[in-house]
Amino acid sequence: MTPATSSRTAGILPVLLDTAPKPRISWRGMLVLSAFWFAIAYLMQALGSFVIPRLIEGFLRSGSIHPVTLHLAFLSLSIDKNTYVAILDTFGALFAVVWQPAIGGLSDRSRFALGRRRPYIVIGVVGDIVFLTLMAFVTSYWSLLVVYAFFQLASNTVQGPYQGMLPDQVPEDQRSEASGYYGGIQLLGSIVGFVVIGAVLSHALQLAIFSTVAVIAICGAIVVLRVPDLRVTRVSDKPLGKTLLLSFAIDVRRYRDFAWLMVSRLFFLMGPVGIVTYALFFLQDTFHLTEDQASVYTAALLASVTILAALASFLGGFAAARLGKKRLIAAACLVGALGAGLEIAAPSIWLVLAFGAIIGISLGAFLSVDWAFMTDLIPKVEAGRFMGLSNIATASAGVFARPILGPIIDAFNNHRTSAAGYRVMFGVVVLFYLIAFVALQPVREIKIE
């Protein structure tokens, strides 16, 4: 069963006219609509947590890049593996910040016979497949940087329009439920990625990358072939150039609740993004593990965190109906701060795993209502643009967290003579969660039409 009954078909592809009512979506329809979130999570977590760190370690061993120290006035900046990871991920994330809102806004006004979102999703999926395949054959850090940038461009061509499908498809009274599915499927994709790539394919990097190609292709086909895309019948009176420029604009006085929620979302996500990015090196350097051991323990840590997050996400979508979305997100901020604070002094891997579970519960509670809360606060006719804007917070979490945390870790690690930098990292993450809690306070639970 597809997520909604189509009013018309374009060949074999289902299309829903924008004048048609939105029927209720079954649980099967929710899974189909959420399918590409599985691919996004599998891909991004596996790349960020295992593939890219291992590639960069390989480049350091081969002499393609070297640890260096930059002397800037009274400041000495150590550039080692954590900073190289930060540079690469930050450069790629900038494409998400700039491109995703633009392509989301463009899809809002598109009038293709195949639907307004589907053509962009097809182009992006094909680009993902091409550039991921090239990534499997890079031989230097700088070639990886170029390929990764093009991959991010393709990936965000999918994500901006795809995120707009939730408000396109889902009736208002099912959005909390749909948000729970979105969050849960994301976390399931992360779990599978951590286990398959972290525990099984960590030393077969080409095979690991090819597995992401297969997942992207399968999940992309499900969405393209089974989800009835919205076909717009009205003609926009705004010029294309103005539409693209406005993709980055928001009236913060009119939509102040959405703006504050984005600030809170940014700082909340900076915590888990930082932890996931540096988890492999944290365990390897702190507990003096081999590469094999570090990969297995990192997979166990991230998978256990994500399993608890998935359970919390599925339950949180229903709990929000009783407690309220804002209260649940506020609780998630405080629980995340507690988990990260405990990690500062965790003396063993098993306690790292246990405290990581607290962070997982926090993340799951947040993801369970995040999309539903945002959907309530955005104008429905500009859903693609606003959901693209919302991903600025997601992408900017990496843009800010990694260049802050990577150099801090390398500085306190002092040319790998210490592992104290990772403990400092957790202290900074506590601060991120607390700022997210404070920024949430002005947000009202209202609905925008």
Summary of the structure (lengths in Angstrom):
residues: 449
radius of gyration: 21.2
end to end distance: 28.4
largest distance: 66.8
contacts: 1706
relative contact order: 0.16
helix: 74%
strand: 5%
